[in-house]
Amino acid sequence: MAWKVLNMEHKTSDGFVIEVTSAYEKQDGPGYASELFSSVFEDVVGPDFIPYEDLTEEVVIGWVKEDLGPDAVIAAETSVDQLAAVKKQEIENPTIESGTPWT
């Protein structure tokens, strides 16, 4: 399971990040699930401003999680984890197959 930054939009004048597109992904054997998120940030440069070139994915994921809030983060992780497990089960133990019994 992993949080990932897929894209960031930032101002060219000062590097302020205005939007982050991110995802939470889970691979459970052959089962895979993900959920996308978009976080928009106000254009306010404060004392904790980090220059664009100094940003790390870890820092930006922290912003995303803070933007979503702890309850939404837990809900997203739980939902994606469960969906990946269901997809794994469906792949490993199919209840419907297609094709014909002859070759």
C-alpha positions in Angstrom: 0.0 0.0 0.0 1.3 3.4 -0.8 0.4 7.0 -1.1 1.8 8.6 -4.3 1.9 12.1 -5.8 0.8 11.9 -9.4 1.1 15.5 -10.3 1.6 19.0 -8.8 0.7 22.4 -10.2 2.7 25.3 -8.9 3.3 29.0 -9.6 6.3 29.7 -11.7 6.9 33.0 -9.9 7.6 31.5 -6.4 7.1 27.8 -6.7 3.9 27.8 -4.5 2.1 24.5 -5.0 -1.6 25.2 -5.7 -2.8 21.7 -6.5 -1.7 18.2 -5.9 -3.2 15.1 -7.6 -2.4 12.0 -5.5 -3.5 8.4 -5.1 -3.7 5.7 -2.5 -2.9 2.3 -4.1 -3.0 -1.2 -2.7 -1.6 -4.4 -4.4 -2.7 -7.6 -2.8 -1.3 -10.4 -4.9 -3.2 -10.1 -8.2 -5.7 -7.8 -6.6 -5.2 -4.1 -7.2 -7.2 -1.0 -6.2 -6.7 2.7 -6.0 -8.4 6.0 -5.2 -7.5 9.4 -6.6 -7.5 12.7 -4.7 -7.2 16.3 -5.6 -6.0 18.8 -3.0 -6.1 22.6 -3.7 -4.1 24.9 -1.5 -4.6 28.6 -0.8 -1.9 30.9 -2.2 -0.6 32.0 1.1 3.2 31.9 1.7 3.8 31.5 5.4 6.8 30.9 7.6 6.8 27.2 6.9 7.1 27.7 3.1 9.4 25.1 1.5 10.9 26.1 -1.9 9.6 24.0 -4.7 12.9 22.4 -5.5 13.3 21.3 -1.9 10.0 19.4 -1.7 9.9 15.7 -1.3 7.0 13.3 -1.9 6.9 12.6 1.8 6.3 16.3 2.6 3.6 16.6 -0.1 1.8 13.5 1.0 1.8 15.0 4.5 0.0 18.0 3.0 -2.5 15.8 1.2 -3.3 13.8 4.3 -3.7 17.0 6.4 -6.0 18.4 3.7 -8.1 15.2 3.7 -8.2 14.9 7.5 -7.5 11.8 9.5 -11.0 10.3 9.2 -11.0 10.5 5.4 -7.4 9.1 5.2 -8.4 6.1 7.3 -11.7 5.6 5.3 -9.8 5.8 2.0 -7.1 3.3 3.1 -9.7 0.9 4.5 -11.9 1.1 1.4 -9.0 0.6 -1.0 -7.4 -2.2 1.0 -10.8 -4.1 1.2 -11.4 -3.6 -2.6 -7.9 -5.0 -3.4 -8.7 -8.0 -1.2 -12.0 -8.6 -3.0 -10.4 -8.3 -6.4 -7.7 -10.8 -5.3 -10.4 -13.2 -4.2 -12.3 -12.8 -7.5 -9.2 -13.5 -9.5 -8.0 -16.4 -7.5 -11.5 -18.0 -7.0 -13.7 -16.9 -10.0 -17.4 -17.6 -9.8 -18.0 -17.0 -13.5 -15.8 -18.0 -16.4 -16.2 -17.6 -20.1 -15.2 -19.8 -23.0 -16.2 -23.2 -24.3 -15.4 -26.7 -23.0 -13.8 -27.7 -26.3 -10.7 -26.5 -28.1 
